[in-house]
Amino acid sequence: MYTFTLPSGIEAELKEMTGQEEELLTNQRLLRSGDAINLVIKNCLVRLGDETSVTAKHVEDLLSGDRLFLLVKLRQISLGDSVDLELQCTNAVCKNRNYLSIDLEGLETTSYTEEREFAFTLPASKQVVKFTHLDGNKEKRLAALKEPNISSAMMMRIVSVDGKSPSKKILADMSMRDRSALRMEMSRVDAGIDTTVECDCEQCGTKLKTRLEAEPAFLFPGVR
């Protein structure tokens, strides 16, 4: 068993993934609904804080930074620290294949503060927006949307705008200046493990960017 302290400060004990978890991660229906990752984490969590009978609700209630941290640690203990990536250049003229290796142990982790709700005054309208962190419940709701977008992702986190419940109209009418500032504030208070990968194409210099968990090789080494 392996013990880790999550970005929120909760102690968790994990066991390695098995073929059972691999089957879950290749189930397209579960992947579309957002349940695949929840089930994998639940199956491999031996203990979460003082809880030794971890349920799906325990996993869904975890903050998103904790959930991604657990997924990275599961990958490490099950498949090793090194992830070998093949990134194709996004330049249509180039399309060169770039190869790089990422050390998971070297990824930067930021801890959450004790705050769970935040108030932010929008720079243009001066409206006060109250918002929370993203968690597994909100992630699942986002995954269930037919066409998730920037507005829906923001609205999942917003509790109120000047005391009013968030709505599509409120988000649509918000100026780009205010929306951009709000997204930056949400990012500022977020925590967890940074899985961003950036590099320059070796052939043409185009900047390439991805997230480790979005790459097949993260959970399925050797798959391109």
C-alpha positions as CSV (number, residue, x, y, z in Angstrom):
1,M,0.0,0.0,0.0
2,Y,1.1,3.6,-0.6
3,T,0.2,6.6,1.5
4,F,0.1,10.2,0.2
5,T,-1.1,13.6,1.5
6,L,-3.6,15.2,-1.0
7,P,-3.3,18.9,-1.9
8,S,-6.3,19.5,0.4
9,G,-4.4,18.0,3.3
10,I,-6.3,14.7,3.5
11,E,-4.2,11.6,3.8
12,A,-5.0,8.8,1.4
13,E,-3.8,5.2,1.0
14,L,-3.7,3.6,-2.4
15,K,-3.2,0.2,-3.9
16,E,-2.0,-0.5,-7.5
17,M,-4.4,-0.7,-10.4
18,T,-5.2,-4.1,-11.9
19,G,-6.8,-5.5,-15.0
20,Q,-10.1,-4.6,-13.5
21,E,-9.3,-0.9,-13.6
22,E,-7.9,-1.2,-17.1
23,E,-11.3,-2.5,-18.2
24,L,-13.0,0.4,-16.6
25,L,-10.6,2.9,-18.4
26,T,-11.5,1.3,-21.8
27,N,-15.2,1.3,-21.3
28,Q,-16.5,4.1,-23.6
29,R,-19.9,4.4,-21.9
30,L,-18.2,4.9,-18.5
31,L,-15.7,7.4,-20.0
32,R,-18.4,9.5,-21.6
33,S,-20.4,9.7,-18.4
34,G,-17.4,10.5,-16.3
35,D,-17.8,7.4,-14.1
36,A,-14.7,5.5,-15.3
37,I,-12.2,7.7,-13.4
38,N,-14.5,7.8,-10.3
39,L,-14.7,4.0,-10.2
40,V,-11.0,3.5,-10.7
41,I,-10.1,5.9,-7.9
42,K,-12.8,4.3,-5.6
43,N,-11.5,0.8,-6.3
44,C,-7.9,1.8,-5.5
45,L,-8.5,3.9,-2.4
46,V,-7.9,1.7,0.6
47,R,-8.3,4.7,3.0
48,L,-9.4,8.3,2.6
49,G,-8.7,10.2,5.9
50,D,-10.2,8.0,8.6
51,E,-12.6,6.4,6.1
52,T,-11.7,2.8,5.2
53,S,-14.9,2.0,3.3
54,V,-14.6,4.5,0.4
55,T,-17.7,5.0,-1.7
56,A,-18.4,6.7,-5.0
57,K,-19.8,9.7,-3.1
58,H,-16.5,10.1,-1.2
59,V,-14.7,10.2,-4.5
60,E,-17.1,12.6,-6.2
61,D,-17.0,14.9,-3.2
62,L,-13.2,15.3,-3.5
63,L,-11.9,18.6,-5.0
64,S,-10.7,18.3,-8.6
65,G,-7.1,18.9,-7.6
66,D,-7.2,16.0,-5.2
67,R,-8.7,13.8,-7.8
68,L,-6.1,14.5,-10.4
69,F,-3.4,14.1,-7.8
70,L,-4.7,10.6,-7.0
71,L,-4.9,9.7,-10.6
72,V,-1.2,10.7,-11.1
73,K,-0.1,8.8,-8.0
74,L,-2.1,5.7,-9.2
75,R,-0.2,5.9,-12.5
76,Q,3.1,6.2,-10.7
77,I,2.6,3.2,-8.3
78,S,1.0,1.1,-11.1
79,L,3.1,1.9,-14.1
80,G,6.1,3.9,-13.0
81,D,7.2,7.5,-12.9
82,S,8.2,8.0,-16.5
83,V,5.6,8.8,-19.2
84,D,6.9,8.7,-22.8
85,L,4.9,11.0,-25.1
86,E,4.7,11.4,-28.8
87,L,3.3,14.8,-29.7
88,Q,2.5,15.6,-33.4
89,C,3.2,19.2,-34.4
90,T,0.0,21.2,-34.9
91,N,1.5,23.1,-37.8
92,A,-0.3,21.6,-40.8
93,V,2.8,22.0,-43.0
94,C,5.1,20.4,-40.5
95,K,3.3,17.6,-38.6
96,N,6.6,16.4,-37.2
97,R,6.4,13.8,-34.4
98,N,8.1,15.0,-31.2
99,Y,9.2,12.5,-28.5
100,L,9.7,13.5,-24.9
101,S,9.8,11.8,-21.5
102,I,8.0,13.2,-18.4
103,D,9.0,12.4,-14.8
104,L,5.8,12.3,-12.8
105,E,7.7,12.7,-9.5
106,G,8.9,16.1,-10.7
107,L,5.5,17.6,-11.3
108,E,4.7,20.6,-9.2
109,T,1.9,20.3,-6.6
110,T,0.2,23.2,-4.9
111,S,-1.8,22.9,-1.7
112,Y,-5.3,24.2,-1.2
113,T,-6.0,26.8,1.5
114,E,-8.7,26.3,4.0
115,E,-11.1,28.5,2.1
116,R,-13.8,26.8,0.1
117,E,-15.8,29.8,-1.1
118,F,-14.4,33.0,-2.6
119,A,-15.7,36.5,-3.4
120,F,-14.3,38.4,-6.3
121,T,-15.2,41.9,-7.5
122,L,-15.3,42.1,-11.3
123,P,-13.1,44.9,-12.6
124,A,-15.6,46.4,-15.1
125,S,-19.1,45.9,-13.7
126,K,-18.0,45.9,-10.0
127,Q,-20.4,43.0,-9.4
128,V,-19.4,40.6,-6.7
129,V,-19.1,37.0,-7.8
130,K,-19.0,34.2,-5.2
131,F,-17.6,30.9,-6.4
132,T,-16.2,27.6,-5.2
133,H,-13.6,25.0,-6.3
134,L,-14.4,22.4,-8.9
135,D,-15.1,19.0,-7.5
136,G,-16.0,15.5,-8.7
137,N,-19.8,16.3,-8.7
138,K,-19.3,19.3,-10.9
139,E,-16.9,17.4,-13.2
140,K,-19.6,14.7,-13.7
141,R,-22.2,17.3,-14.5
142,L,-19.9,18.9,-17.1
143,A,-19.2,15.5,-18.7
144,A,-22.9,14.9,-19.0
145,L,-23.4,18.1,-21.1
146,K,-23.8,17.6,-24.8
147,E,-21.8,20.7,-25.6
148,P,-19.8,21.9,-22.6
149,N,-18.2,25.3,-23.1
150,I,-16.3,28.0,-21.2
151,S,-19.5,29.5,-19.8
152,S,-20.9,26.2,-18.5
153,A,-17.5,25.4,-16.9
154,M,-17.6,28.8,-15.2
155,M,-21.2,28.5,-14.2
156,M,-20.6,25.2,-12.4
157,R,-18.4,27.0,-10.0
158,I,-20.3,30.2,-9.5
159,V,-22.6,30.4,-6.4
160,S,-23.9,33.9,-7.0
161,V,-23.4,37.2,-8.9
162,D,-24.4,40.2,-6.8
163,G,-26.6,37.8,-4.7
164,K,-28.4,36.3,-7.7
165,S,-28.1,32.7,-8.9
166,P,-25.9,32.3,-12.0
167,S,-27.6,31.9,-15.4
168,K,-26.6,31.5,-19.0
169,K,-27.8,35.1,-19.6
170,I,-25.7,36.6,-16.8
171,L,-22.6,34.8,-18.1
172,A,-23.4,35.8,-21.7
173,D,-23.9,39.4,-20.8
174,M,-20.7,39.6,-18.8
175,S,-18.0,41.6,-20.6
176,M,-14.9,39.7,-21.8
177,R,-12.8,41.8,-19.5
178,D,-14.8,40.6,-16.5
179,R,-15.0,37.0,-17.7
180,S,-11.2,36.9,-18.3
181,A,-10.5,38.4,-14.8
182,L,-12.9,35.9,-13.2
183,R,-11.2,32.9,-14.9
184,M,-7.8,34.2,-13.8
185,E,-9.0,34.5,-10.2
186,M,-10.5,31.0,-10.3
187,S,-7.1,29.7,-11.6
188,R,-5.3,31.6,-8.9
189,V,-7.1,30.0,-6.0
190,D,-7.0,26.5,-7.6
191,A,-4.6,23.9,-6.4
192,G,-3.4,20.4,-7.2
193,I,-0.8,18.9,-9.4
194,D,0.3,20.6,-12.6
195,T,0.1,18.1,-15.5
196,T,0.7,20.7,-18.2
197,V,3.3,19.7,-20.8
198,E,4.8,22.3,-23.2
199,C,7.5,22.0,-25.7
200,D,8.7,23.4,-29.0
201,C,8.5,21.3,-32.2
202,E,12.0,20.1,-33.0
203,Q,11.4,20.6,-36.7
204,C,9.7,24.0,-37.0
205,G,9.6,25.5,-33.5
206,T,5.8,25.6,-33.1
207,K,4.8,25.7,-29.5
208,L,3.0,22.5,-28.4
209,K,0.9,22.1,-25.3
210,T,-1.1,19.3,-23.8
211,R,-2.1,17.8,-20.4
212,L,-0.6,14.4,-19.4
213,E,-4.0,12.9,-18.5
214,A,-5.3,13.7,-22.0
215,E,-2.5,11.6,-23.7
216,P,-3.1,7.8,-24.2
217,A,0.4,7.0,-23.0
218,F,-0.4,8.4,-19.6
219,L,-2.4,5.3,-18.6
220,F,-1.6,3.0,-21.6
221,P,2.2,3.1,-22.2
222,G,3.2,2.2,-25.7
223,V,-0.2,3.4,-27.1
224,R,0.2,6.2,-29.7
